[in-house]
Amino acid sequence: MKHILLATLSVIAINATAQDKVMTKELLWKLGRVNPVGITDNGDYLIYKAGIPNVEKNTIEYKTYQVTVDGKQVKEIENADGLIKDRNLSPDGNFKLSTEEVKVNKVLGKDRYPNLPESNVYVYDALDYRHWDKYNDGSFNHVFVTNVKTNEKIDLLESEPYYSPQAPFGGEEDYVWHPNGKSVIYVSKKKAGTAYATSTNTDLYEYNLETKQTTNLTEKNLGYDTHPTFSPNGDLTWLQMKNDGYEADKNDIIVRHKGIDINLTSGWDGTVNSYVWSQDGKKIYFNAAVNGTVQLFEVNFPGLTKIAVTVRQITEGEFDVTGFVGFSGNKLLVTRTDFNTASEVYSYDLKLKKWSQITHVNDEAYSNIAKSKIEKKWITTTDGKKMLVYVILPPNFDPNKKYPTLLYCEGGPQSALTQFYSFRWNFQLIAANGYVIVAPNRRGMPGHGVEWNEAISKDWGGQPMKDYLTAIDEVSKEPYVDTARRGAIGASYGGYSVYYLAGIHENRFKTFIAHCGVFNLESMYGTTEEIFFTNWDAGGSYWDKNNAAAQKTYAQFNPKNNVAKWNTPILIFHGGIDYRVPIGQGQEAFAAAQLQGIKSRFVYLPEENHWVLKPQNALVWQTEFFNWLKETL
């Protein structure tokens, strides 16, 4: 049933009146998750979904809304059918794109031996036997074209053992109609088994519906080619990384114009997150990390003229522009977050340079709580560089008090530490529990130039660890830091950082918390599913004695090698279906602590991957997190 609501629609009912109330884990898991669907054809309305966690049912339930692009009128609708142009329909409306799994290889015992249908055996002849949180059962995502009139379907990958969309996170951004309606461009890494696990060489392929022929459009590039779109003038555009095996390489915008590939961002010292063409085809807008935030940029498109290509940052502020929704006249609609606010949709007026909030899903909840104060400090590192460090202070902060302080270690390792809003590593929630957070933009983070970002590869335990210690030491000079009550926390590479710091911290910290962290680089190499990642970041295999870079990594930067120096309580979280950093990493670390008599706790999440996605599991995670800090800090 449709009904009209106020523009300040809030899907959260919170009974609170005073600003002395703060974020709680229970409130965090009542906040809505805003997912834009698109803009109506006339440009007047935004369609979005608001996902509301249902803790009792352990699910997230979504409702669909329509709001005017000025944010003044909003109503709940049953669905978005017919309101937004279907990007999957061909320009002439005769064909439609879709995706489905196709069984290609006989991997299961019951597939190989039909007379044994109750077997639960998997048989592999190569790597790529599991990815992210699933074992490969011989099925692959494929793009299909369906004739709308006859319902005839064409598998564009022709039953090949390759993925498109890409596993595990690929979606509609991995395929697009050519403007002529006669072909489809799709992304695929056409490698199988061990070759797939050791490479990042995705390419753009064009399937011609008339000739039924497939052409590799980016064969010469050996790294990632992703996110194909077409300009308003029909030029193929995509994102490209150059080096095979380097998942965090500089990401550039490429335009194929009159048969020539033009790299619009090659001279810009940064890496692109995502992009959208302007409506007139004269420029591209993109978002990218810069100095601890994610901002909007624009780059002009000169074609083959002698006009210079110029990249220009067009927004600034303490927030992250996390994604593009589309245009409504001169307004560009995007999603935005900051450390105190979950994602909402905003419009940015490209002429007036003015922001306006469109969705208001969580306004009521936030209006009744005190927010964290955020400070940015620039600290000199041991090698004389300037490093940005965020300091997040508790709500209603009193500078005359002393606070327990946590060093936050970001994962990635090459992910940006910007104004994100996580429903697990939530700075607002941690600060609301009375902790100061020190969050350094250490070596290996986008937003400070390509050289800074690349410096962490093959140096995991080197300068980045010095950056961490410099950050906590410098901020600890502030009178509000209780130097007798400091801890270090982090996940993934951040978990690795915790394990490594536990052996070198020289009693700086009183407690540690690691989630899905890398503890043993040798066993990590043999069990992680994306071998290209460890090959690049570690320098190669641990058994290659002629590889100096790899041997240095395994000898000097392996947390297990310093475990005899551990002397501090440690809490370890690990997901049972995490195949990026497999469960054995957490088990080895817990055993090392227990067998040395160190106070430690192991929280096993059997059905969670590298993240924690189920509401009740997340609440247990956060309860254990804060209980541990109370016990040990």
C-alpha positions as CSV (number, residue, x, y, z in Angstrom):
1,M,0.0,0.0,0.0
2,K,1.4,3.4,-0.9
3,H,1.2,6.3,1.4
4,I,2.7,9.8,1.7
5,L,5.2,10.6,4.3
6,L,7.2,13.7,5.4
7,A,10.5,14.6,3.7
8,T,12.2,13.9,7.0
9,L,11.1,10.3,6.9
10,S,12.9,8.2,9.4
11,V,12.5,4.4,9.5
12,I,13.8,4.3,13.0
13,A,11.7,4.9,16.1
14,I,14.0,6.1,18.9
15,N,12.8,7.4,22.2
16,A,15.4,9.8,23.3
17,T,15.5,13.5,24.0
18,A,18.9,14.5,25.5
19,Q,22.2,15.1,23.7
20,D,24.0,13.3,26.5
21,K,22.8,10.0,25.0
22,V,25.4,8.3,22.9
23,M,25.5,5.6,20.3
24,T,25.0,2.0,21.5
25,K,25.4,-1.3,19.7
26,E,21.7,-1.9,20.0
27,L,21.0,1.5,18.3
28,L,23.6,0.8,15.7
29,W,21.8,-2.3,14.7
30,K,18.5,-0.4,14.3
31,L,19.9,2.1,11.8
32,G,18.7,1.9,8.2
33,R,21.0,1.0,5.3
34,V,20.4,3.2,2.3
35,N,20.8,1.6,-1.1
36,P,20.0,3.8,-4.1
37,V,18.1,2.1,-7.0
38,G,18.3,5.0,-9.5
39,I,16.7,8.2,-10.8
40,T,13.4,8.2,-12.7
41,D,13.5,8.9,-16.4
42,N,12.2,12.4,-16.0
43,G,14.9,13.2,-13.4
44,D,12.3,14.2,-10.7
45,Y,12.6,11.3,-8.3
46,L,15.1,9.2,-6.6
47,I,14.2,5.5,-5.9
48,Y,16.0,3.9,-3.0
49,K,15.8,1.0,-0.6
50,A,16.1,1.2,3.1
51,G,17.3,-1.9,4.8
52,I,16.3,-2.3,8.4
53,P,18.1,-4.9,10.6
54,N,15.6,-7.3,12.3
55,V,17.7,-8.6,15.1
56,E,15.0,-11.1,16.3
57,K,14.8,-12.7,12.8
58,N,18.6,-12.2,12.3
59,T,17.9,-10.6,8.9
60,I,17.9,-7.2,7.1
61,E,14.5,-6.3,5.6
62,Y,14.2,-3.8,2.8
63,K,11.5,-1.3,1.9
64,T,11.4,0.7,-1.3
65,Y,10.9,4.5,-1.3
66,Q,10.4,7.3,-3.8
67,V,11.6,10.8,-3.0
68,T,11.7,14.0,-5.0
69,V,15.3,15.1,-5.8
70,D,14.9,18.1,-3.6
71,G,14.2,15.7,-0.7
72,K,10.8,17.4,0.2
73,Q,8.4,14.6,-0.6
74,V,8.8,10.9,0.0
75,K,6.6,7.9,-0.1
76,E,6.9,4.2,0.3
77,I,6.2,2.2,-2.9
78,E,5.8,-1.5,-3.5
79,N,8.6,-1.7,-6.1
80,A,10.4,0.3,-8.8
81,D,9.0,-1.5,-11.8
82,G,8.5,0.9,-14.7
83,L,9.9,3.9,-12.9
84,I,13.6,3.6,-13.9
85,K,15.0,2.8,-17.3
86,D,16.1,-0.8,-17.4
87,R,19.8,-0.8,-18.2
88,N,19.6,-4.5,-19.0
89,L,17.2,-3.9,-22.0
90,S,18.9,-3.5,-25.4
91,P,18.4,0.0,-27.0
92,D,15.7,-1.4,-29.3
93,G,14.0,-3.3,-26.4
94,N,14.2,-6.7,-28.1
95,F,16.8,-8.3,-25.8
96,K,17.5,-8.4,-22.1
97,L,20.7,-9.2,-20.1
98,S,20.6,-11.4,-17.0
99,T,23.0,-13.6,-15.1
100,E,22.8,-17.1,-13.7
101,E,25.1,-19.9,-12.6
102,V,26.1,-22.5,-15.1
103,K,27.4,-25.9,-14.2
104,V,30.6,-26.4,-16.2
105,N,32.9,-28.8,-14.4
106,K,32.3,-32.1,-12.7
107,V,33.7,-31.3,-9.2
108,L,31.3,-33.0,-6.9
109,G,31.5,-36.7,-6.2
110,K,27.9,-37.2,-7.3
111,D,28.7,-35.5,-10.6
112,R,31.7,-37.7,-11.2
113,Y,30.0,-40.9,-9.9
114,P,26.3,-40.8,-10.5
115,N,25.9,-44.2,-8.8
116,L,27.0,-42.4,-5.5
117,P,24.4,-39.6,-5.2
118,E,24.8,-39.3,-1.4
119,S,28.6,-38.6,-1.5
120,N,29.7,-35.1,-0.4
121,V,33.2,-35.2,-1.9
122,Y,34.9,-32.4,-3.9
123,V,37.7,-33.3,-6.4
124,Y,40.1,-30.7,-7.6
125,D,43.0,-30.8,-10.0
126,A,44.1,-27.2,-9.6
127,L,43.8,-24.1,-7.3
128,D,40.8,-21.8,-7.3
129,Y,39.0,-24.6,-5.4
130,R,37.5,-22.0,-3.1
131,H,37.0,-18.3,-3.2
132,W,36.1,-15.8,-0.5
133,D,33.6,-17.9,1.4
134,K,32.5,-20.7,-1.0
135,Y,34.0,-23.8,-2.4
136,N,34.0,-24.1,-6.2
137,D,31.4,-26.8,-7.1
138,G,32.0,-26.5,-10.8
139,S,29.5,-23.6,-11.4
140,F,30.3,-20.2,-12.8
141,N,28.4,-16.9,-13.1
142,H,27.6,-16.2,-16.8
143,V,25.9,-13.3,-18.6
144,F,22.9,-14.3,-20.8
145,V,21.0,-12.5,-23.5
146,T,17.3,-13.4,-23.8
147,N,15.1,-12.6,-26.8
148,V,12.2,-10.8,-25.2
149,K,9.7,-12.1,-27.9
150,T,10.9,-15.8,-28.2
151,N,12.5,-16.2,-24.8
152,E,15.5,-17.8,-26.5
153,K,18.6,-17.5,-24.3
154,I,22.3,-17.1,-25.3
155,D,25.1,-17.8,-22.9
156,L,27.7,-15.2,-23.8
157,L,30.5,-17.3,-22.2
158,E,29.4,-20.4,-24.1
159,S,29.6,-22.7,-21.2
160,E,33.3,-21.8,-20.6
161,P,34.8,-22.3,-17.1
162,Y,35.1,-18.6,-16.4
163,Y,33.2,-16.0,-14.4
164,S,31.2,-13.0,-15.5
165,P,30.1,-11.2,-13.4
166,Q,33.4,-11.6,-11.5
167,A,33.4,-13.7,-8.3
168,P,32.8,-13.0,-5.5
169,F,31.5,-9.4,-5.7
170,G,30.8,-8.6,-9.4
171,G,27.4,-7.4,-10.5
172,E,25.8,-5.3,-13.2
173,E,28.9,-3.1,-13.4
174,D,30.5,-6.1,-15.2
175,Y,28.4,-5.9,-18.3
176,V,26.8,-3.3,-20.6
177,W,25.0,-3.0,-23.9
178,H,26.9,-1.4,-26.8
179,P,24.9,1.7,-27.9
180,N,24.2,0.1,-31.2
181,G,22.4,-2.7,-29.5
182,K,24.2,-5.3,-31.6
183,S,26.8,-6.4,-29.0
184,V,27.5,-6.7,-25.3
185,I,30.7,-5.8,-23.4
186,Y,31.4,-7.9,-20.3
187,V,34.3,-8.4,-17.8
188,S,35.9,-11.8,-17.3
189,K,39.2,-13.2,-16.2
190,K,39.5,-16.1,-18.7
191,K,41.9,-18.2,-16.7
192,A,41.1,-21.4,-14.8
193,G,42.5,-23.2,-11.8
194,T,45.9,-22.2,-10.6
195,A,46.3,-19.6,-13.3
196,Y,43.1,-17.9,-12.1
197,A,44.3,-17.9,-8.5
198,T,47.6,-16.3,-9.4
199,S,46.4,-13.5,-11.8
200,T,44.4,-10.3,-11.8
201,N,44.2,-10.2,-15.6
202,T,40.6,-9.4,-16.3
203,D,39.7,-8.2,-19.7
204,L,36.8,-6.6,-21.5
205,Y,35.1,-8.9,-24.1
206,E,32.7,-8.0,-26.8
207,Y,30.1,-10.5,-27.9
208,N,28.4,-9.7,-31.2
209,L,24.8,-11.0,-31.4
210,E,24.8,-11.2,-35.2
211,T,28.1,-13.0,-35.8
212,K,28.1,-14.8,-32.4
213,Q,31.8,-14.0,-32.2
214,T,33.7,-12.8,-29.0
215,T,36.5,-10.3,-29.2
216,N,39.0,-9.5,-26.4
217,L,39.1,-5.7,-26.4
218,T,41.9,-5.3,-23.8
219,E,44.2,-8.2,-24.5
220,K,47.4,-6.1,-24.3
221,N,46.8,-4.9,-20.7
222,L,47.9,-7.5,-18.2
223,G,46.2,-6.1,-15.0
224,Y,42.5,-5.4,-14.1
225,D,40.2,-4.0,-16.8
226,T,36.8,-3.3,-15.2
227,H,33.6,-1.2,-15.1
228,P,32.9,-0.8,-18.8
229,T,30.5,2.1,-19.8
230,F,29.9,4.2,-22.9
231,S,30.2,8.0,-23.1
232,P,27.2,10.0,-24.4
233,N,29.1,10.0,-27.7
234,G,29.5,6.2,-27.8
235,D,33.2,5.9,-26.6
236,L,34.0,2.8,-24.6
237,T,35.3,3.7,-21.2
238,W,36.6,1.6,-18.3
239,L,38.9,1.4,-15.3
240,Q,42.4,-0.1,-15.7
241,M,45.3,-1.3,-13.6
242,K,48.5,-2.1,-15.4
243,N,50.3,-4.8,-13.4
244,D,49.2,-8.5,-13.3
245,G,48.9,-9.7,-9.7
246,Y,48.7,-6.3,-8.1
247,E,45.1,-5.8,-6.9
248,A,45.8,-2.4,-5.4
249,D,47.6,-0.9,-8.4
250,K,46.8,2.7,-9.6
251,N,43.4,2.6,-11.1
252,D,43.0,4.9,-14.2
253,I,40.2,6.0,-16.4
254,I,40.6,4.8,-20.1
255,V,38.6,6.1,-23.0
256,R,38.7,4.4,-26.4
257,H,38.2,7.2,-28.9
258,K,38.4,6.7,-32.6
259,G,40.4,3.5,-32.0
260,I,42.9,5.2,-29.6
261,D,43.0,4.4,-25.9
262,I,43.4,7.6,-23.9
263,N,44.4,7.4,-20.2
264,L,42.8,10.5,-18.7
265,T,44.3,10.1,-15.2
266,S,47.8,8.8,-16.0
267,G,49.4,12.1,-14.9
268,W,47.4,12.4,-11.7
269,D,49.0,11.1,-8.5
270,G,46.0,9.1,-7.2
271,T,43.8,6.1,-7.8
272,V,40.2,6.2,-9.0
273,N,37.3,4.5,-7.1
274,S,34.5,4.9,-9.6
275,Y,33.3,7.3,-12.3
276,V,30.4,8.7,-14.3
277,W,30.3,10.6,-17.6
278,S,28.8,14.1,-17.6
279,Q,25.6,14.4,-19.6
280,D,27.2,16.4,-22.4
281,G,30.2,14.0,-22.8
282,K,32.7,16.7,-22.2
283,K,34.1,15.5,-18.8
284,I,34.1,12.6,-16.4
285,Y,33.3,12.9,-12.7
286,F,35.0,10.4,-10.3
287,N,35.6,9.8,-6.6
288,A,38.9,9.1,-5.0
289,A,40.6,9.2,-1.6
290,V,42.5,12.3,-0.7
291,N,43.9,13.2,2.7
292,G,41.7,11.0,4.8
293,T,38.4,11.6,2.9
294,V,36.9,10.6,-0.4
295,Q,36.0,13.5,-2.7
296,L,34.6,14.3,-6.1
297,F,36.9,15.1,-8.9
298,E,36.4,15.9,-12.6
299,V,38.6,15.4,-15.6
300,N,38.0,16.9,-19.0
301,F,37.9,14.9,-22.2
302,P,39.7,16.6,-25.0
303,G,39.5,13.7,-27.5
304,L,42.4,13.7,-29.9
305,T,42.9,17.5,-29.7
306,K,45.9,19.2,-28.2
307,I,43.9,20.5,-25.3
308,A,45.5,19.4,-22.0
309,V,43.9,16.9,-19.8
310,T,43.3,18.4,-16.4
311,V,42.2,16.6,-13.2
312,R,40.5,18.9,-10.7
313,Q,39.1,18.2,-7.2
314,I,35.7,19.8,-7.0
315,T,34.5,19.1,-3.4
316,E,36.1,19.2,0.0
317,G,35.0,18.5,3.5
318,E,35.1,15.9,6.3
319,F,33.1,13.2,4.5
320,D,33.3,10.4,2.0
321,V,31.6,10.4,-1.4
322,T,31.1,6.6,-1.6
323,G,29.2,6.1,-4.8
324,F,27.3,7.6,-7.8
325,V,23.6,7.4,-8.3
326,G,23.1,9.7,-11.4
327,F,22.1,13.1,-12.7
328,S,19.0,15.3,-12.2
329,G,19.6,18.4,-14.3
330,N,22.7,20.2,-12.9
331,K,22.7,18.0,-9.8
332,L,24.9,14.9,-9.4
333,L,23.4,12.5,-6.9
334,V,25.8,10.5,-4.7
335,T,26.0,8.5,-1.5
336,R,27.9,10.1,1.4
337,T,29.1,9.1,4.9
338,D,31.3,10.3,7.7
339,F,32.5,8.9,11.0
340,N,29.3,10.0,12.7
341,T,26.8,9.3,10.0
342,A,25.7,6.2,8.0
343,S,25.2,6.4,4.3
344,E,22.6,8.8,2.9
345,V,21.9,10.1,-0.6
346,Y,23.0,13.7,-1.3
347,S,22.8,15.9,-4.4
348,Y,25.7,18.2,-5.4
349,D,24.8,21.1,-7.6
350,L,27.6,21.3,-10.1
351,K,26.9,25.0,-10.9
352,L,26.2,26.4,-7.4
353,K,28.8,24.1,-5.7
354,K,26.2,23.3,-3.1
355,W,25.3,20.1,-1.2
356,S,21.7,19.0,-0.3
357,Q,20.7,15.9,1.6
358,I,17.9,14.0,-0.1
359,T,17.3,10.9,2.1
360,H,16.8,11.2,5.8
361,V,16.5,7.6,6.9
362,N,18.4,8.0,10.2
363,D,17.9,11.6,11.0
364,E,15.7,11.0,14.0
365,A,18.1,8.5,15.5
366,Y,21.1,10.8,15.2
367,S,19.2,13.9,16.4
368,N,19.1,12.4,19.9
369,I,22.7,11.4,20.4
370,A,25.9,13.3,21.1
371,K,28.5,12.8,18.3
372,S,32.2,12.2,18.5
373,K,34.6,15.0,18.0
374,I,37.0,14.4,15.2
375,E,40.5,15.9,15.0
376,K,43.1,15.6,12.3
377,K,46.8,15.7,13.1
378,W,49.8,15.7,10.8
379,I,52.6,13.8,12.5
380,T,56.3,13.5,11.3
381,T,57.3,9.9,10.8
382,T,60.6,8.2,11.5
383,D,61.7,8.8,7.9
384,G,60.7,12.5,7.9
385,K,57.3,12.2,6.1
386,K,54.1,13.9,7.1
387,M,51.4,11.4,8.1
388,L,47.7,12.2,8.7
389,V,46.3,10.7,11.9
390,Y,42.7,10.9,12.9
391,V,41.9,11.2,16.6
392,I,38.3,10.4,17.5
393,L,37.3,11.7,20.9
394,P,34.4,10.4,23.0
395,P,31.1,12.4,22.9
396,N,30.9,15.1,25.6
397,F,34.7,14.9,25.7
398,D,36.3,16.5,28.8
399,P,40.0,17.6,28.1
400,N,40.7,17.5,31.8
401,K,40.0,13.8,32.0
402,K,42.2,10.9,31.0
403,Y,40.8,8.3,28.6
404,P,41.8,4.8,27.6
405,T,43.1,5.0,24.1
406,L,43.0,2.5,21.2
407,L,45.3,2.4,18.2
408,Y,43.2,1.4,15.2
409,C,45.0,-0.6,12.5
410,E,43.3,-0.4,9.1
411,G,43.1,-3.5,6.9
412,G,43.7,-3.9,3.2
413,P,46.6,-3.4,3.5
414,Q,46.0,-0.8,0.7
415,S,42.6,0.4,1.6
416,A,42.0,4.0,2.4
417,L,41.3,5.1,6.0
418,T,38.7,7.8,5.3
419,Q,35.4,9.0,6.7
420,F,33.8,5.5,6.5
421,Y,30.9,4.3,8.6
422,S,31.1,0.6,9.5
423,F,28.5,-1.4,11.3
424,R,31.3,-3.4,13.0
425,W,34.4,-1.2,13.3
426,N,32.3,1.8,14.1
427,F,34.3,4.6,15.5
428,Q,31.2,6.4,16.8
429,L,30.3,3.4,18.9
430,I,33.8,2.8,20.2
431,A,34.2,6.4,21.2
432,A,30.7,6.4,22.8
433,N,32.0,3.7,25.1
434,G,34.6,6.1,26.5
435,Y,37.7,5.4,24.3
436,V,39.9,7.7,22.4
437,I,40.8,6.2,18.9
438,V,44.0,6.9,17.1
439,A,43.7,6.1,13.4
440,P,46.8,6.7,11.4
441,N,46.9,6.9,7.6
442,R,50.1,4.8,7.7
443,R,52.1,3.7,4.7
444,G,50.1,1.8,2.2
445,M,46.9,3.9,2.0
446,P,45.4,5.7,-1.0
447,G,44.9,9.4,-0.8
448,H,48.5,10.5,-0.3
449,G,50.0,9.8,-3.6
450,V,50.9,6.6,-5.5
451,E,54.3,6.3,-3.9
452,W,52.8,6.4,-0.3
453,N,50.3,3.7,-1.3
454,E,52.8,1.4,-2.9
455,A,55.3,1.6,0.0
456,I,53.7,-1.2,2.0
457,S,54.2,-3.9,-0.6
458,K,56.9,-6.3,0.6
459,D,57.4,-4.2,3.7
460,W,54.4,-5.2,5.9
461,G,56.4,-5.3,9.1
462,G,58.8,-2.4,8.3
463,Q,57.9,1.3,7.9
464,P,54.1,0.7,8.5
465,M,54.8,-0.6,12.0
466,K,57.1,2.4,12.7
467,D,54.2,4.6,11.5
468,Y,51.8,3.0,13.9
469,L,54.2,3.4,16.9
470,T,54.9,7.0,15.9
471,A,51.2,7.8,15.8
472,I,50.4,6.3,19.2
473,D,53.6,7.8,20.8
474,E,52.8,11.3,19.5
475,V,49.1,11.3,20.4
476,S,50.0,9.9,23.8
477,K,51.7,13.2,24.6
478,E,48.2,14.7,24.9
479,P,47.2,15.1,28.5
480,Y,43.9,13.3,28.0
481,V,45.5,10.0,27.0
482,D,45.9,7.5,29.8
483,T,49.2,5.9,28.8
484,A,48.7,3.1,31.3
485,R,45.5,2.0,29.4
486,R,46.3,1.7,25.7
487,G,45.3,-1.0,23.3
488,A,45.7,-1.9,19.6
489,I,42.9,-3.3,17.5
490,G,42.4,-4.2,13.8
491,A,41.1,-6.7,11.2
492,S,42.7,-8.4,8.2
493,Y,46.0,-6.6,7.6
494,G,45.0,-4.7,10.8
495,G,44.8,-8.1,12.5
496,Y,48.3,-8.9,11.2
497,S,49.4,-5.5,12.6
498,V,48.1,-6.5,16.0
499,Y,49.9,-9.8,15.9
500,Y,53.1,-8.1,14.8
501,L,52.9,-5.3,17.3
502,A,52.3,-7.8,20.1
503,G,55.9,-8.9,19.6
504,I,57.6,-5.5,19.2
505,H,55.5,-3.0,21.2
506,E,57.8,-2.9,24.2
507,N,54.9,-2.7,26.7
508,R,53.2,0.3,25.1
509,F,49.9,-1.6,25.0
510,K,47.9,-3.3,27.8
511,T,45.6,-5.3,25.5
512,F,45.1,-6.4,21.8
513,I,42.2,-7.3,19.6
514,A,42.6,-9.0,16.2
515,H,39.9,-10.0,13.8
516,C,40.7,-12.4,10.9
517,G,44.3,-11.4,11.0
518,V,47.3,-13.0,9.3
519,F,49.5,-14.7,11.9
520,N,51.7,-17.0,9.9
521,L,52.8,-15.8,6.4
522,E,53.9,-19.3,5.4
523,S,50.7,-21.1,6.2
524,M,48.8,-18.1,4.8
525,Y,50.6,-18.5,1.5
526,G,49.5,-22.2,1.3
527,T,45.8,-21.7,2.2
528,T,44.6,-18.3,1.0
529,E,42.5,-18.4,-2.2
530,E,44.0,-15.4,-4.0
531,I,47.6,-16.3,-4.5
532,F,48.3,-13.3,-6.6
533,F,47.8,-11.2,-3.4
534,T,50.5,-13.0,-1.4
535,N,52.8,-13.2,-4.3
536,W,52.7,-9.5,-4.8
537,D,52.7,-8.4,-1.2
538,A,55.1,-11.0,0.3
539,G,57.3,-11.0,-2.8
540,G,56.7,-14.7,-3.7
541,S,56.7,-18.1,-2.2
542,Y,58.5,-19.0,1.1
543,W,60.4,-21.9,-0.5
544,D,62.1,-19.8,-3.2
545,K,65.5,-19.3,-1.5
546,N,66.8,-17.2,-4.4
547,N,64.1,-14.6,-4.0
548,A,65.6,-12.0,-1.6
549,A,62.4,-10.0,-1.2
550,A,60.3,-13.0,-0.3
551,Q,62.9,-14.4,2.1
552,K,63.1,-11.0,3.9
553,T,59.3,-11.0,4.2
554,Y,59.1,-14.5,5.7
555,A,62.1,-14.0,8.0
556,Q,61.6,-10.5,9.3
557,F,57.9,-9.7,8.9
558,N,56.2,-12.9,10.0
559,P,54.3,-12.3,13.3
560,K,54.8,-16.0,14.4
561,N,58.6,-15.4,14.5
562,N,58.2,-12.9,17.4
563,V,55.6,-14.8,19.4
564,A,58.0,-15.7,22.2
565,K,58.0,-12.0,23.0
566,W,54.2,-11.9,23.5
567,N,53.3,-10.8,27.0
568,T,49.9,-9.0,26.6
569,P,46.3,-10.2,26.8
570,I,44.8,-10.8,23.3
571,L,41.3,-11.3,22.0
572,I,41.0,-13.2,18.7
573,F,38.0,-13.2,16.4
574,H,37.9,-15.4,13.3
575,G,35.2,-16.5,10.7
576,G,34.9,-20.1,9.9
577,I,34.3,-19.5,6.2
578,D,36.9,-16.9,5.7
579,Y,39.1,-18.2,2.9
580,R,40.9,-14.9,2.3
581,V,42.6,-15.2,5.7
582,P,41.7,-18.8,6.6
583,I,40.6,-19.9,10.1
584,G,44.0,-21.5,10.9
585,Q,45.6,-18.1,11.2
586,G,43.4,-17.3,14.2
587,Q,43.8,-20.8,15.6
588,E,47.6,-20.6,15.5
589,A,47.6,-17.3,17.2
590,F,45.3,-18.4,20.0
591,A,47.4,-21.6,20.5
592,A,50.5,-19.5,20.8
593,A,49.0,-17.3,23.4
594,Q,47.4,-20.1,25.4
595,L,50.5,-22.3,25.5
596,Q,52.5,-19.4,26.8
597,G,50.0,-18.7,29.6
598,I,48.9,-15.4,28.2
599,K,45.3,-14.3,28.9
600,S,43.5,-14.8,25.6
601,R,40.1,-15.5,24.2
602,F,39.1,-17.0,20.8
603,V,35.7,-16.0,19.4
604,Y,34.8,-18.4,16.5
605,L,32.1,-17.3,14.0
606,P,31.5,-20.5,12.0
607,E,29.1,-19.1,9.4
608,E,30.9,-15.7,8.9
609,N,33.5,-14.9,6.2
610,H,36.1,-12.2,6.4
611,W,33.3,-9.9,7.7
612,V,30.5,-10.3,10.2
613,L,27.1,-9.9,8.4
614,K,24.4,-11.4,10.5
615,P,22.8,-9.0,13.0
616,Q,22.9,-11.3,16.0
617,N,26.5,-12.4,15.3
618,A,27.5,-8.7,15.0
619,L,25.9,-7.9,18.4
620,V,27.8,-10.8,20.0
621,W,31.0,-9.6,18.3
622,Q,30.5,-6.1,19.7
623,T,29.6,-7.4,23.2
624,E,32.7,-9.5,23.3
625,F,34.8,-6.6,22.0
626,F,33.7,-4.2,24.8
627,N,33.7,-6.9,27.5
628,W,37.3,-7.7,26.7
629,L,38.3,-4.0,26.9
630,K,36.6,-3.7,30.2
631,E,38.4,-6.8,31.5
632,T,41.8,-5.9,30.3
633,L,42.0,-2.1,29.9
